[in-house]
Amino acid sequence: MVSWAIIPTNFKYSEAVFKGIGWEPFSDIGTLMGAFFAAVFLTRRYTSFRNIIPPSWAERFGNNQAVRFLGSFGGAYLMLFGARMAGGCASGHILSGGIQMALSGWEFAIAVFASMLIVGRIYYRK
């Protein structure tokens, strides 16, 4: 097994995770590359390296790029941590649970929507 400096491979959890890695990372990499190429070559709207901060963010938190980066990175980290902790994708749970008419899927969808409204009110109140 490959031993990376950051990831301890001698733990049982790490061994289970590395054994379970299949096609998913390639799908993620392909999605990232496809979005990047589409943004750069098709739409010409790739703004990652430009100093553009959305007006709604600037109103609430200011124009500091470091704060914007930390907010974006922190939000993405929490989403990934939650998806990993839940054992899957939250939107997948909502979509597949809703299609199957599973009560847990509908409850989760309502909880996500209510949380979105509450957090939006707290962050963007005027």
Secondary structure, DSSP 8 states (H G I E B T S, - for coil): ----SSS-TTSHHHHHHHHT--SHHHHHHHHHHHHHHIIIIII----TTS----HHHHHHH-S-HHHHHHHHHHHHHHHHHHHHHHTS-HHHHHHHHHHTT-HHHHHHHHHHHHHHHHHHHHHH--
